[in-house]
Amino acid sequence: MELKDKEFIIKGLPFFSGLSKKELALVNARSRIVEYRKGQIIYEEGSGPSAFYCILSGRVQIYIRDKAGNRMVLEYLHRGKYFGIISLLTNETHSVTSEVINDCAVLVIPKEDFDALLQDIPRLAIDLSRTLSRRLRRKDVHQKKIFESTVISVFSSYPQAGKTVYALNLALSLKRETRKSVIILDILSKGKTHTLPQKLEIYQPPIFDLTSPEDIYALPKDFILKNSFDVDLFCFYYEEDNDSCLKRLLEILSLLVNDYHYIVLDLPAAMDRSLVSMLNQSDLIHVLSSPDPCDLKQTNTLINRLKTDFNFDPVKIKIIINEYKLSRTEHSEQLEILGQEVFATIPKIESASVSRLIIDDPDCEYSKAVRRIARQLGDCLVGLVLGVGVGYGFCHVGVLKVIEEENIPIDIIVGSSIGSLIASLWATGKSSSEIMEITREFKEPKHIWGLIDFTFPRLGFIKGNKLYRFLKKHFQDKTFYDVKLPLKIIASDVHKKEPKILDKGPLVDAIMASCSMPGVFAPFKFKEEILFDGGVTYPLPTEPLIQMGVKKIIAVNVTPSRDDILKQLKKLQSAAPSGLIADSPKPKPLGFFGRLKSIFNLNIVNIIFSSVEVLQSEVARREGELADIVLHPDTTGLFWLELHRAEEFARRGEEEARKHLEQIKQLVNE
């Protein structure tokens, strides 16, 4: 692997993505990429501290041996996951064995070099401490059954915020999406009624009373409630500001983290000392609020208290907007009142009689929103990347057709240039067939002039007004807040000479910025910034997904490579018999599109596009190395300006997707 490729790959790993160029150079100098074969042991349980390991490709199995010597699998690790850190930081022997499931490429930093990196880059130690707290939990109590646990508190500044229904559906979704162990801790003050048992069809459940002398020495396992939904439940009564209650609850929690991958705490809407301590034990805090301004202000006050009065880490506090209350507050107004970003928005539940929506109504918008949150928590997110290519970009439509027909889950979509247009149409709810219908506006070659308005070439040959009107016709005033799944559009900043990820504001403006090819279209003014084609910086924008923590990435690269161009040229040459050109009669006069194509083959627009295309092909290849699957449709015989051949482009995309279908299914289901 070339040095520049290694640096690029390291930068794309979530653990190192926030480092400066100087810091990345330090990591690069002290690391190496090692290839392991299927069945190879990386380190064994009981062996000494060895190195920091981070998976670049393939999968690794983490397991322990029980007293009888039988293997107990704790976890399957995939790309971006790092391991071996407990031994590095504690200087103890490895408590697990790591074995390669299929051929792997692993970034390895030997112990001595890793110690030096922690001294040179102290913030790495802070990130590691968060992971360590999830993996190193009371080993002295009983043998760990899991590799890493995550404690999620569901909280609100006021009652009736919908947190219990959210906690239930989050737990159900975590179980379904990750197939890992999940338990809900339903914690109420004495005198209140637990509603979760009934929702899980558990009747007359035992309640662990943290205030009762009889229960204080009871065995927690006797109170863990099993049910047909495979999500365990533990109900508690507690007393405000009671230190003995808090101590016993924390003891129980320290036992549960050895047995459950996810522990969801449904906490009362209060701010007593005990609850603050429970929140502090959490890895994540989901704070629910309605979009009502009064509720948002209360939520803002609560979060500020957690940050300032109790020194909570802002990173672990996530705001969830629950739209159960009707409100005309715009998204921008919500952000202004809250003073920080919203992690997710969950729509109003249409059927008030249903509480297990993940089970009983999985296709409703509420279920889809909670499912995306669970997939993000469970490292299950599947990202789809649509690259640049003008007419070649219609291949994306064929890929989307296969994704729809095969029910491949896509959690986030990213696009550059033409990829941003196709991604936006799909994210706003258009099906692949509806997108194909839109492409029929270019069913004849002459219709391309409907997008072209030449101008004096001061900043570009094409003003872009016609393209803007075309986009406005199909998107109207839709914003990123109106999309059905998370959408990111890539543009490039003229002045800063860096990529710009757009995920706020009008969709039309973002797409215009992403499609403004330098030298051809005039740069687009987006708010106070001057932006142009996203393909200049990210022709295949996989890196933004890596930085967002997306672990499973499918990329569609429609940019022809140098090999593609040479292959097409060779095919044309081999198809022409010797002497054919010399003996052939005079060519017939060209038709309209022939003349148009001839003009574009010779003029400055085509020269610019071809030059950019050559540069983009190499960048796209490198970006593709960060994806799990790269779909590269065969566009031989097709021309970048042949928008009227959209159906043929789409067919090529569909063929490529079906060729890799089993690989895609394996990726999303692993």
C-alpha positions as CSV (number, residue, x, y, z in Angstrom):
1,M,0.0,0.0,0.0
2,E,1.4,3.4,-1.0
3,L,2.3,5.9,1.8
4,K,-0.3,8.5,0.6
5,D,-3.0,5.8,0.7
6,K,-2.1,4.8,4.2
7,E,-2.3,8.4,5.4
8,F,-5.6,8.8,3.7
9,I,-7.0,5.7,5.3
10,I,-5.8,6.7,8.8
11,K,-7.5,10.1,8.4
12,G,-10.8,8.3,7.6
13,L,-10.8,6.2,10.8
14,P,-13.3,7.7,13.3
15,F,-10.8,7.4,16.2
16,F,-8.2,9.6,14.3
17,S,-10.6,11.8,12.1
18,G,-10.3,14.9,14.3
19,L,-6.5,15.0,14.4
20,S,-4.5,17.7,12.7
21,K,-2.1,17.0,9.8
22,K,0.9,17.0,12.2
23,E,-0.9,14.6,14.6
24,L,-1.9,12.3,11.7
25,A,1.7,12.3,10.5
26,L,2.8,11.1,14.0
27,V,0.2,8.2,13.8
28,N,1.3,7.4,10.3
29,A,5.0,7.2,11.4
30,R,4.3,4.9,14.4
31,S,1.8,2.5,12.7
32,R,1.8,-0.2,10.1
33,I,-0.9,-2.1,8.2
34,V,-0.8,-5.8,8.8
35,E,-2.8,-8.4,6.7
36,Y,-4.2,-11.4,8.6
37,R,-5.6,-14.5,7.1
38,K,-8.9,-16.2,8.1
39,G,-8.5,-18.2,11.3
40,Q,-5.4,-16.4,12.4
41,I,-5.1,-15.4,16.1
42,I,-4.1,-11.8,16.7
43,Y,-3.7,-12.3,20.4
44,E,-4.8,-14.9,23.0
45,E,-6.5,-14.6,26.3
46,G,-3.7,-14.5,29.0
47,S,-1.0,-13.0,26.7
48,G,0.7,-9.8,27.6
49,P,-0.1,-6.3,26.3
50,S,0.9,-6.1,22.6
51,A,-0.5,-3.3,20.5
52,F,-3.4,-1.1,19.5
53,Y,-5.4,-2.7,16.7
54,C,-8.0,-1.1,14.4
55,I,-9.8,-3.0,11.7
56,L,-9.5,-1.5,8.2
57,S,-11.3,-4.3,6.4
58,G,-12.7,-7.8,7.3
59,R,-14.0,-9.0,10.6
60,V,-12.6,-10.1,13.9
61,Q,-14.2,-12.4,16.5
62,I,-13.6,-11.7,20.2
63,Y,-14.2,-14.7,22.6
64,I,-13.3,-16.2,26.0
65,R,-13.1,-19.8,27.3
66,D,-15.4,-20.9,30.0
67,K,-14.3,-23.3,32.8
68,A,-14.9,-26.3,30.6
69,G,-12.8,-24.8,27.8
70,N,-15.8,-24.0,25.6
71,R,-15.6,-20.9,23.4
72,M,-18.0,-18.0,24.3
73,V,-18.2,-15.4,21.6
74,L,-18.5,-11.9,23.0
75,E,-18.5,-9.8,19.9
76,Y,-17.9,-9.5,16.2
77,L,-15.8,-6.5,15.3
78,H,-15.8,-4.8,11.9
79,R,-14.1,-1.9,10.2
80,G,-13.3,1.1,12.4
81,K,-13.5,-0.9,15.7
82,Y,-10.3,-0.9,17.8
83,F,-9.3,-3.4,20.4
84,G,-6.5,-4.5,22.7
85,I,-6.7,-1.2,24.6
86,I,-7.6,-2.6,28.0
87,S,-4.3,-4.4,28.3
88,L,-2.4,-1.4,26.9
89,L,-3.9,1.1,29.4
90,T,-3.9,-1.3,32.5
91,N,-0.8,-3.2,31.6
92,E,-2.7,-6.4,32.4
93,T,-2.8,-9.6,30.3
94,H,-5.5,-9.8,27.6
95,S,-8.8,-11.0,29.0
96,V,-10.1,-12.2,25.6
97,T,-8.9,-13.9,22.4
98,S,-9.1,-12.1,19.1
99,E,-9.4,-14.3,15.9
100,V,-9.8,-13.3,12.3
101,I,-13.1,-14.5,10.7
102,N,-12.2,-13.5,7.2
103,D,-9.1,-12.0,5.6
104,C,-8.4,-8.7,7.4
105,A,-6.3,-5.6,7.0
106,V,-5.5,-4.1,10.5
107,L,-3.8,-0.9,11.5
108,V,-1.3,-1.9,14.2
109,I,0.5,0.4,16.6
110,P,3.0,-1.4,18.9
111,K,2.7,-0.7,22.7
112,E,5.8,1.5,22.9
113,D,4.7,3.6,20.0
114,F,1.1,3.9,21.3
115,D,2.4,5.1,24.7
116,A,4.4,7.7,22.9
117,L,1.4,8.8,20.9
118,L,-0.8,9.2,24.0
119,Q,1.9,11.6,25.3
120,D,2.1,13.5,22.1
121,I,-1.7,13.6,21.5
122,P,-3.4,13.7,24.9
123,R,-6.9,14.0,23.5
124,L,-6.6,10.4,22.2
125,A,-6.5,9.3,25.9
126,I,-9.8,11.1,26.6
127,D,-11.5,9.3,23.7
128,L,-10.1,6.0,24.9
129,S,-11.3,6.6,28.4
130,R,-14.9,6.7,27.2
131,T,-14.5,3.3,25.4
132,L,-12.7,1.9,28.4
133,S,-15.6,2.7,30.7
134,R,-17.9,0.7,28.4
135,R,-15.6,-2.3,28.2
136,L,-14.0,-2.5,31.7
137,R,-16.9,-3.1,34.1
138,R,-16.6,-5.0,37.4
139,K,-14.6,-8.0,36.1
140,D,-14.3,-9.0,39.8
141,V,-18.0,-9.7,40.2
142,H,-18.5,-12.4,37.7
143,Q,-17.2,-13.4,34.3
144,K,-18.1,-11.0,31.6
145,K,-20.5,-12.3,29.0
146,I,-20.1,-9.3,26.7
147,F,-17.3,-7.3,25.2
148,E,-18.8,-3.8,25.5
149,S,-21.9,-2.4,27.2
150,T,-23.6,0.9,26.7
151,V,-25.9,2.6,29.3
152,I,-28.5,5.0,27.8
153,S,-30.6,7.2,30.0
154,V,-33.9,8.5,28.7
155,F,-34.8,11.7,30.5
156,S,-36.9,14.8,30.3
157,S,-37.3,18.1,32.1
158,Y,-41.1,17.6,32.5
159,P,-43.6,14.7,32.8
160,Q,-45.6,13.4,29.8
161,A,-42.8,13.9,27.3
162,G,-43.3,10.4,25.8
163,K,-40.1,9.1,27.2
164,T,-41.5,5.7,28.4
165,V,-42.9,4.8,25.0
166,Y,-39.6,6.0,23.4
167,A,-37.5,4.0,25.9
168,L,-39.5,0.9,25.1
169,N,-39.3,1.3,21.4
170,L,-35.6,2.1,21.5
171,A,-34.9,-1.1,23.5
172,L,-37.1,-3.2,21.1
173,S,-35.3,-1.7,18.1
174,L,-31.8,-2.2,19.6
175,K,-32.7,-5.8,20.1
176,R,-34.0,-6.2,16.5
177,E,-31.2,-4.3,14.8
178,T,-28.2,-5.6,16.7
179,R,-29.5,-9.0,17.9
180,K,-27.7,-8.3,21.2
181,S,-28.9,-8.4,24.8
182,V,-31.0,-5.5,26.0
183,I,-32.6,-4.7,29.4
184,I,-34.8,-1.7,30.4
185,L,-34.6,-0.3,34.0
186,D,-37.9,1.2,34.8
187,I,-37.2,3.5,37.8
188,L,-40.0,5.4,39.6
189,S,-40.6,7.0,43.0
190,K,-42.7,5.0,45.4
191,G,-46.4,5.3,44.8
192,K,-46.2,5.6,41.1
193,T,-47.3,2.8,38.7
194,H,-45.0,1.1,36.3
195,T,-46.6,0.9,32.9
196,L,-43.8,-1.0,31.0
197,P,-44.7,-4.5,32.4
198,Q,-48.1,-4.3,30.8
199,K,-46.7,-3.0,27.5
200,L,-44.5,-6.1,27.5
201,E,-47.4,-8.3,28.4
202,I,-46.0,-9.0,31.9
203,Y,-48.7,-9.1,34.6
204,Q,-48.3,-8.8,38.4
205,P,-44.5,-8.2,38.1
206,P,-42.2,-8.1,41.2
207,I,-40.9,-4.6,41.9
208,F,-37.4,-4.2,43.5
209,D,-37.9,-1.6,46.3
210,L,-34.6,0.2,46.9
211,T,-36.2,1.7,50.1
212,S,-37.2,-1.6,51.6
213,P,-34.9,-3.4,54.2
214,E,-36.3,-6.8,52.8
215,D,-35.3,-6.0,49.2
216,I,-31.9,-4.5,50.0
217,Y,-30.3,-7.9,50.2
218,A,-32.5,-9.6,47.6
219,L,-30.9,-11.2,44.5
220,P,-31.3,-9.0,41.5
221,K,-31.7,-12.0,39.1
222,D,-35.0,-12.8,40.8
223,F,-36.5,-9.5,39.7
224,I,-35.3,-9.6,36.0
225,L,-38.5,-10.1,34.0
226,K,-38.4,-12.1,30.8
227,N,-41.0,-11.8,28.0
228,S,-41.8,-12.9,24.5
229,F,-40.3,-9.7,23.0
230,D,-36.8,-10.8,24.1
231,V,-36.1,-7.5,25.9
232,D,-35.6,-7.9,29.7
233,L,-37.2,-5.6,32.2
234,F,-36.2,-4.6,35.8
235,C,-38.6,-2.4,37.8
236,F,-37.5,-0.3,40.7
237,Y,-38.9,2.0,43.4
238,Y,-36.5,4.6,44.7
239,E,-36.6,7.5,47.1
240,E,-35.4,11.0,46.2
241,D,-32.0,12.0,47.7
242,N,-31.6,8.7,49.5
243,D,-27.9,7.7,49.4
244,S,-28.6,4.0,50.3
245,C,-31.0,3.7,47.4
246,L,-28.5,5.2,45.0
247,K,-25.7,2.9,46.3
248,R,-27.7,-0.3,45.9
249,L,-28.9,0.8,42.4
250,L,-25.3,1.4,41.3
251,E,-24.3,-1.9,42.6
252,I,-27.0,-3.6,40.6
253,L,-26.1,-1.6,37.5
254,S,-22.4,-2.7,37.8
255,L,-23.6,-6.3,37.7
256,L,-25.9,-5.8,34.7
257,V,-23.2,-4.2,32.5
258,N,-21.4,-7.6,32.5
259,D,-24.4,-9.3,31.0
260,Y,-26.2,-6.8,28.7
261,H,-24.9,-5.0,25.7
262,Y,-27.5,-2.2,26.1
263,I,-29.1,-0.9,29.3
264,V,-31.9,1.6,28.8
265,L,-32.8,3.6,31.9
266,D,-36.3,5.1,31.9
267,L,-35.8,7.8,34.6
268,P,-38.4,10.1,36.3
269,A,-38.6,13.8,35.3
270,A,-36.9,15.1,38.4
271,M,-33.5,16.6,39.3
272,D,-32.7,15.1,42.7
273,R,-29.2,14.0,43.7
274,S,-29.9,10.3,43.1
275,L,-31.1,10.9,39.5
276,V,-28.2,13.1,38.7
277,S,-25.9,10.3,39.9
278,M,-27.7,7.8,37.7
279,L,-27.4,10.1,34.7
280,N,-23.7,10.3,35.4
281,Q,-23.3,6.6,35.1
282,S,-24.7,6.7,31.6
283,D,-22.7,6.7,28.4
284,L,-25.5,8.6,26.6
285,I,-28.4,10.7,27.8
286,H,-31.4,11.1,25.5
287,V,-33.3,14.2,26.6
288,L,-36.9,14.3,25.2
289,S,-38.7,17.5,24.4
290,S,-41.7,18.5,22.4
291,P,-41.3,21.3,19.8
292,D,-43.4,23.6,21.9
293,P,-41.4,26.8,22.8
294,C,-42.1,26.4,26.6
295,D,-40.9,22.8,26.6
296,L,-37.9,23.7,24.6
297,K,-36.9,26.4,27.1
298,Q,-37.3,24.0,30.0
299,T,-35.1,21.5,28.1
300,N,-32.5,24.2,27.5
301,T,-32.4,25.0,31.2
302,L,-32.1,21.3,32.1
303,I,-29.2,20.8,29.7
304,N,-27.4,23.9,30.9
305,R,-27.7,22.7,34.5
306,L,-26.2,19.3,33.6
307,K,-23.3,21.0,31.9
308,T,-22.5,23.9,34.3
309,D,-23.7,22.6,37.7
310,F,-22.8,19.0,37.3
311,N,-20.0,19.1,34.7
312,F,-21.6,16.7,32.3
313,D,-19.8,16.0,29.1
314,P,-21.9,17.7,26.3
315,V,-20.9,15.0,23.9
316,K,-23.1,12.4,25.6
317,I,-26.2,14.6,25.9
318,K,-28.5,14.1,22.9
319,I,-31.8,16.0,22.3
320,I,-34.7,14.1,20.9
321,I,-37.7,16.2,19.6
322,N,-40.9,14.3,20.1
323,E,-43.6,15.8,17.9
324,Y,-46.5,14.5,19.9
325,K,-47.6,18.2,20.5
326,L,-48.7,20.3,17.6
327,S,-46.4,23.3,17.2
328,R,-45.6,25.7,14.4
329,T,-42.1,26.3,15.7
330,E,-39.7,26.1,12.7
331,H,-36.6,23.9,13.0
332,S,-34.3,26.9,13.0
333,E,-36.4,28.4,15.9
334,Q,-36.0,25.2,17.8
335,L,-32.3,25.3,17.5
336,E,-32.2,28.9,18.5
337,I,-34.2,28.2,21.7
338,L,-32.2,25.1,22.6
339,G,-28.8,26.6,21.8
340,Q,-27.5,23.3,20.3
341,E,-28.1,20.7,17.6
342,V,-31.1,18.3,17.7
343,F,-29.9,14.7,17.6
344,A,-33.1,13.3,16.1
345,T,-36.8,14.1,15.6
346,I,-39.5,11.4,16.1
347,P,-42.9,12.1,14.5
348,K,-46.2,12.0,16.2
349,I,-47.7,8.6,16.8
350,E,-50.9,8.3,14.8
351,S,-52.5,5.4,16.7
352,A,-52.7,6.3,20.4
353,S,-53.6,2.7,21.3
354,V,-50.3,1.3,20.1
355,S,-47.2,1.5,22.3
356,R,-44.9,-1.2,20.9
357,L,-44.7,0.5,17.5
358,I,-41.5,-1.3,16.5
359,I,-43.4,-4.6,16.7
360,D,-47.0,-3.7,15.9
361,D,-46.5,-0.9,13.3
362,P,-42.9,-1.1,12.0
363,D,-43.6,0.9,8.8
364,C,-44.9,4.0,10.5
365,E,-42.7,7.1,10.6
366,Y,-42.2,6.9,14.4
367,S,-40.8,3.4,14.0
368,K,-38.5,4.4,11.2
369,A,-37.1,7.3,13.1
370,V,-36.4,5.2,16.3
371,R,-35.0,2.4,14.1
372,R,-32.4,4.9,12.7
373,I,-31.4,6.0,16.2
374,A,-31.0,2.4,17.3
375,R,-29.0,1.5,14.2
376,Q,-26.7,4.5,14.9
377,L,-26.2,3.4,18.6
378,G,-25.6,-0.2,17.4
379,D,-23.0,0.7,14.7
380,C,-25.5,-0.8,12.2
381,L,-25.9,2.3,10.0
382,V,-25.7,1.7,6.3
383,G,-24.6,4.7,4.2
384,L,-25.1,5.1,0.5
385,V,-22.7,7.3,-1.5
386,L,-23.6,8.6,-4.9
387,G,-20.7,10.0,-6.9
388,V,-20.3,12.6,-9.7
389,G,-20.6,12.1,-13.5
390,V,-23.4,14.2,-15.2
391,G,-25.2,11.7,-17.4
392,Y,-23.3,8.8,-15.9
393,G,-25.1,9.7,-12.7
394,F,-28.3,8.2,-14.0
395,C,-26.7,4.8,-13.2
396,H,-27.6,5.7,-9.6
397,V,-31.3,5.3,-10.4
398,G,-30.7,1.7,-11.4
399,V,-28.9,1.0,-8.1
400,L,-31.7,2.6,-6.1
401,K,-34.2,0.3,-8.0
402,V,-32.4,-2.8,-6.7
403,I,-32.1,-1.3,-3.2
404,E,-35.9,-0.8,-3.2
405,E,-36.8,-4.2,-4.6
406,E,-34.5,-6.1,-2.3
407,N,-35.4,-4.0,0.8
408,I,-31.8,-3.1,1.5
409,P,-31.9,-0.7,4.6
410,I,-30.3,2.7,3.9
411,D,-29.9,5.0,6.9
412,I,-28.1,7.9,5.4
413,I,-27.4,9.1,1.8
414,V,-24.6,11.4,0.6
415,G,-24.2,12.8,-2.9
416,S,-21.9,15.1,-4.9
417,S,-22.9,17.0,-8.1
418,I,-25.4,14.8,-10.0
419,G,-25.2,12.4,-7.1
420,S,-26.6,15.1,-4.9
421,L,-29.6,15.6,-7.2
422,I,-30.5,11.9,-7.3
423,A,-29.9,11.5,-3.5
424,S,-32.1,14.5,-2.8
425,L,-35.0,13.2,-4.9
426,W,-34.8,9.8,-3.2
427,A,-34.5,11.2,0.3
428,T,-37.6,13.4,-0.2
429,G,-39.6,10.3,-0.9
430,K,-39.4,9.9,-4.7
431,S,-39.0,6.2,-5.8
432,S,-36.6,5.1,-8.5
433,S,-39.4,4.8,-11.0
434,E,-40.6,8.4,-10.2
435,I,-37.0,9.6,-10.6
436,M,-36.8,7.8,-14.0
437,E,-40.0,9.6,-15.0
438,I,-38.3,13.0,-14.3
439,T,-35.4,12.0,-16.5
440,R,-37.8,11.6,-19.4
441,E,-37.9,15.4,-19.6
442,F,-34.6,14.8,-21.5
443,K,-36.0,12.1,-23.8
444,E,-34.6,13.9,-26.9
445,P,-31.1,15.2,-27.3
446,K,-32.3,18.8,-28.0
447,H,-33.9,18.9,-24.5
448,I,-30.5,19.4,-22.9
449,W,-30.8,23.0,-23.9
450,G,-33.5,23.3,-21.3
451,L,-30.8,23.3,-18.7
452,I,-28.2,25.5,-20.5
453,D,-28.2,29.3,-20.5
454,F,-24.9,30.6,-21.8
455,T,-23.4,33.8,-20.5
456,F,-20.3,35.9,-21.0
457,P,-17.6,33.6,-19.4
458,R,-16.4,35.8,-16.5
459,L,-17.0,33.1,-13.8
460,G,-18.5,30.3,-16.0
461,F,-20.0,29.7,-19.4
462,I,-23.4,28.8,-18.0
463,K,-25.4,31.1,-15.6
464,G,-27.4,28.2,-14.1
465,N,-30.8,30.0,-14.0
466,K,-32.5,27.3,-16.1
467,L,-31.0,24.6,-13.9
468,Y,-32.3,26.5,-10.8
469,R,-35.8,26.6,-12.3
470,F,-35.7,22.9,-13.1
471,L,-34.7,22.1,-9.4
472,K,-37.3,24.5,-8.1
473,K,-40.0,22.8,-10.1
474,H,-39.2,19.4,-8.5
475,F,-38.2,20.4,-4.9
476,Q,-40.2,23.7,-4.5
477,D,-39.4,25.1,-1.0
478,K,-38.3,21.8,0.6
479,T,-35.4,22.0,3.1
480,F,-33.2,19.3,4.7
481,Y,-35.8,19.2,7.5
482,D,-38.3,17.7,5.0
483,V,-36.3,14.7,4.0
484,K,-37.4,11.1,4.9
485,L,-33.9,10.0,5.8
486,P,-30.7,11.9,6.7
487,L,-29.2,13.5,3.6
488,K,-25.8,15.2,3.2
489,I,-24.8,17.2,0.1
490,I,-21.2,17.9,-0.8
491,A,-20.0,21.2,-2.2
492,S,-16.6,22.9,-2.3
493,D,-15.7,26.3,-0.8
494,V,-14.1,28.7,-3.3
495,H,-12.2,30.7,-0.8
496,K,-11.2,28.1,1.8
497,K,-10.5,25.5,-0.9
498,E,-12.0,22.7,1.2
499,P,-15.2,20.5,1.1
500,K,-18.4,21.9,2.5
501,I,-21.0,19.4,3.9
502,L,-24.5,20.9,3.5
503,D,-27.3,19.5,5.7
504,K,-29.3,22.6,6.5
505,G,-31.4,25.1,4.5
506,P,-33.2,24.8,1.1
507,L,-32.4,21.7,-0.9
508,V,-32.4,23.6,-4.2
509,D,-29.6,25.9,-3.0
510,A,-27.5,23.0,-1.8
511,I,-27.9,21.0,-5.0
512,M,-27.1,24.1,-7.1
513,A,-23.9,24.6,-5.2
514,S,-22.9,20.9,-5.5
515,C,-23.6,20.9,-9.3
516,S,-21.7,24.1,-10.2
517,M,-18.8,22.7,-12.1
518,P,-15.9,25.2,-12.0
519,G,-15.3,26.9,-15.3
520,V,-18.6,25.8,-16.7
521,F,-21.2,27.0,-14.2
522,A,-20.8,30.2,-12.3
523,P,-20.1,29.5,-8.6
524,F,-23.2,29.5,-6.4
525,K,-23.6,31.9,-3.5
526,F,-24.9,29.9,-0.5
527,K,-25.7,32.2,2.4
528,E,-22.4,34.1,2.8
529,E,-20.2,31.5,1.1
530,I,-19.2,31.0,-2.6
531,L,-19.5,27.4,-3.4
532,F,-18.9,25.2,-6.4
533,D,-19.0,21.5,-7.5
534,G,-18.6,19.0,-4.6
535,G,-16.9,16.7,-7.0
536,V,-13.8,18.8,-7.0
537,T,-13.1,17.8,-3.4
538,Y,-15.2,14.7,-2.9
539,P,-16.2,13.0,-6.2
540,L,-17.1,9.9,-4.2
541,P,-17.9,11.3,-0.7
542,T,-17.2,8.3,1.6
543,E,-15.0,10.2,4.0
544,P,-17.8,12.3,5.4
545,L,-19.7,9.1,6.3
546,I,-16.6,7.7,8.0
547,Q,-16.3,10.9,10.1
548,M,-20.0,10.5,11.1
549,G,-19.2,7.0,12.4
550,V,-21.0,5.1,9.7
551,K,-19.5,1.6,9.6
552,K,-21.1,0.1,6.5
553,I,-20.7,2.0,3.3
554,I,-21.9,1.3,-0.2
555,A,-20.4,3.7,-2.8
556,V,-21.6,4.1,-6.4
557,N,-18.6,5.4,-8.5
558,V,-19.8,6.3,-12.0
559,T,-16.6,8.2,-12.9
560,P,-14.8,6.4,-15.7
561,S,-11.3,5.4,-14.7
562,R,-8.3,5.7,-17.0
563,D,-8.6,2.0,-17.6
564,D,-12.3,2.4,-18.6
565,I,-11.3,5.1,-21.2
566,L,-8.5,3.0,-22.6
567,K,-10.7,-0.1,-22.7
568,Q,-13.4,1.8,-24.7
569,L,-10.8,3.1,-27.1
570,K,-9.3,-0.3,-27.7
571,K,-12.8,-1.8,-28.3
572,L,-13.5,0.9,-30.9
573,Q,-10.1,0.3,-32.6
574,S,-10.6,-3.5,-32.7
575,A,-14.1,-3.0,-34.2
576,A,-12.7,-1.2,-37.2
577,P,-11.3,-3.5,-39.9
578,S,-8.0,-2.6,-41.4
579,G,-8.3,0.0,-44.2
580,L,-11.9,0.7,-43.3
581,I,-11.4,4.4,-42.7
582,A,-9.4,4.9,-45.9
583,D,-12.0,3.1,-48.0
584,S,-15.1,4.4,-46.4
585,P,-17.4,6.9,-48.2
586,K,-17.8,10.4,-47.0
587,P,-19.7,10.6,-43.8
588,K,-23.3,11.7,-44.0
589,P,-24.2,15.1,-42.6
590,L,-24.6,15.0,-38.8
591,G,-28.0,15.3,-37.2
592,F,-28.8,17.8,-34.5
593,F,-27.3,15.8,-31.6
594,G,-24.3,14.7,-33.7
595,R,-23.5,18.4,-34.3
596,L,-24.1,19.1,-30.6
597,K,-21.9,16.2,-29.5
598,S,-19.2,17.3,-32.0
599,I,-19.3,20.8,-30.6
600,F,-19.0,19.6,-27.0
601,N,-16.2,17.2,-28.0
602,L,-14.1,20.1,-29.2
603,N,-15.1,23.1,-27.2
604,I,-13.8,24.4,-23.9
605,V,-16.7,22.9,-21.9
606,N,-15.7,19.3,-22.8
607,I,-12.0,20.1,-22.3
608,I,-12.8,21.3,-18.8
609,F,-15.0,18.3,-18.0
610,S,-12.5,15.8,-19.3
611,S,-9.7,17.4,-17.3
612,V,-11.8,17.4,-14.1
613,E,-12.9,13.8,-14.9
614,V,-9.2,12.6,-15.1
615,L,-8.4,14.2,-11.7
616,Q,-11.6,13.0,-10.1
617,S,-11.0,9.4,-11.2
618,E,-7.9,9.1,-9.0
619,V,-9.6,10.8,-6.0
620,A,-12.7,8.7,-6.4
621,R,-10.5,5.5,-6.4
622,R,-8.9,6.5,-3.1
623,E,-12.3,7.5,-1.6
624,G,-13.5,4.1,-2.7
625,E,-11.0,2.4,-0.5
626,L,-12.9,3.7,2.5
627,A,-16.1,1.9,1.4
628,D,-17.1,-1.7,2.1
629,I,-18.6,-2.1,-1.4
630,V,-17.9,0.0,-4.5
631,L,-20.3,-0.3,-7.4
632,H,-18.7,0.8,-10.6
633,P,-21.1,0.4,-13.5
634,D,-19.8,-0.2,-17.0
635,T,-20.5,2.9,-19.0
636,T,-18.7,1.8,-22.2
637,G,-20.3,3.4,-25.2
638,L,-22.1,6.1,-23.3
639,F,-21.3,9.8,-23.3
640,W,-21.4,12.0,-20.3
641,L,-23.8,14.5,-22.0
642,E,-26.3,11.8,-23.3
643,L,-29.0,12.7,-20.8
644,H,-31.6,11.3,-23.2
645,R,-30.2,7.7,-22.6
646,A,-31.1,7.8,-18.9
647,E,-32.8,4.3,-19.2
648,E,-29.6,2.8,-20.5
649,F,-27.5,4.4,-17.8
650,A,-30.0,3.1,-15.2
651,R,-29.9,-0.4,-16.7
652,R,-26.1,-0.4,-16.3
653,G,-26.4,0.7,-12.7
654,E,-29.0,-2.0,-12.0
655,E,-26.8,-4.7,-13.6
656,E,-23.8,-3.7,-11.4
657,A,-26.0,-3.7,-8.2
658,R,-27.4,-7.1,-8.9
659,K,-23.9,-8.4,-9.6
660,H,-22.9,-7.4,-6.1
661,L,-26.3,-8.2,-4.4
662,E,-25.1,-11.1,-2.2
663,Q,-22.2,-9.0,-1.1
664,I,-24.5,-6.1,-0.2
665,K,-26.9,-8.4,1.7
666,Q,-24.0,-9.9,3.7
667,L,-22.8,-6.4,4.6
668,V,-26.1,-5.1,5.9
669,N,-27.0,-8.3,7.8
670,E,-23.7,-9.0,9.5
